[in-house]
Amino acid sequence: MSERVTWEVCPRCGERAAVGWAPVMPTGAPSGHRPVEFDCPAGCQVGLEELALSYQLPPCDPST
C-alpha cells in the first residue's frame, strides 16, 4: 500500500500516470521511497521492476 501518490510520465505511452510510493525501511528506519503502485489512464501495465528502472531506482521486492 502506498503512503503518497505522485503523477509521473508513463514509461510506455508518455501520458501522466499515478504512481504510489512507500517508504523503504531495510533496517527499520526510512531510507527513501520506492514505487509500489501504478495506474495509467491509458491502461498501460508497468511492473514494479520497470518502474524502478524508469525512475532510476533500485528494484524492490513487492513483498516488503
C-alpha positions as CSV (number, residue, x, y, z in Angstrom):
1,M,0.0,0.0,0.0
2,S,1.3,3.4,-0.9
3,E,1.9,6.3,1.5
4,R,1.8,9.0,-1.1
5,V,0.9,9.4,-4.8
6,T,2.5,11.5,-7.5
7,W,1.8,12.0,-11.2
8,E,4.7,10.8,-13.3
9,V,5.3,10.2,-17.0
10,C,4.3,6.7,-18.0
11,P,7.3,4.9,-19.5
12,R,5.1,3.1,-22.0
13,C,2.8,5.8,-23.5
14,G,4.3,9.1,-22.2
15,E,1.0,10.2,-20.6
16,R,0.7,11.2,-16.9
17,A,0.1,8.2,-14.6
18,A,-0.4,7.9,-10.9
19,V,2.5,6.3,-9.0
20,G,2.1,5.2,-5.4
21,W,5.1,5.4,-3.2
22,A,6.0,3.6,0.1
23,P,9.0,4.2,2.4
24,V,12.0,1.9,2.2
25,M,13.0,0.6,5.6
26,P,15.7,-2.0,5.3
27,T,16.9,-1.5,8.9
28,G,13.8,-0.2,10.5
29,A,14.5,3.4,9.6
30,P,13.2,5.1,6.5
31,S,15.9,5.5,3.8
32,G,13.8,6.8,0.9
33,H,10.8,5.8,-1.1
34,R,10.0,3.3,-3.8
35,P,7.1,2.8,-6.3
36,V,4.6,0.2,-5.2
37,E,1.6,1.0,-7.2
38,F,1.0,2.3,-10.8
39,D,-2.2,3.4,-12.6
40,C,-2.1,4.8,-16.2
41,P,-5.3,6.2,-17.5
42,A,-4.4,4.7,-20.9
43,G,-4.4,1.2,-19.4
44,C,-0.6,0.6,-19.6
45,Q,0.6,-2.3,-17.5
46,V,4.0,-1.5,-15.9
47,G,5.7,-3.8,-13.4
48,L,7.5,-2.6,-10.3
49,E,10.9,-3.5,-11.7
50,E,10.2,-1.5,-14.9
51,L,9.1,1.5,-12.7
52,A,12.3,1.2,-10.7
53,L,14.3,1.3,-14.0
54,S,12.2,4.1,-15.4
55,Y,12.8,6.3,-12.4
56,Q,16.4,5.2,-11.8
57,L,15.7,3.5,-8.5
58,P,17.0,0.1,-7.3
59,P,14.5,-2.7,-7.9
60,C,12.4,-3.6,-4.9
61,D,10.8,-6.7,-3.5
62,P,7.0,-6.1,-3.6
63,S,6.5,-8.4,-0.6
64,T,8.4,-6.0,1.7
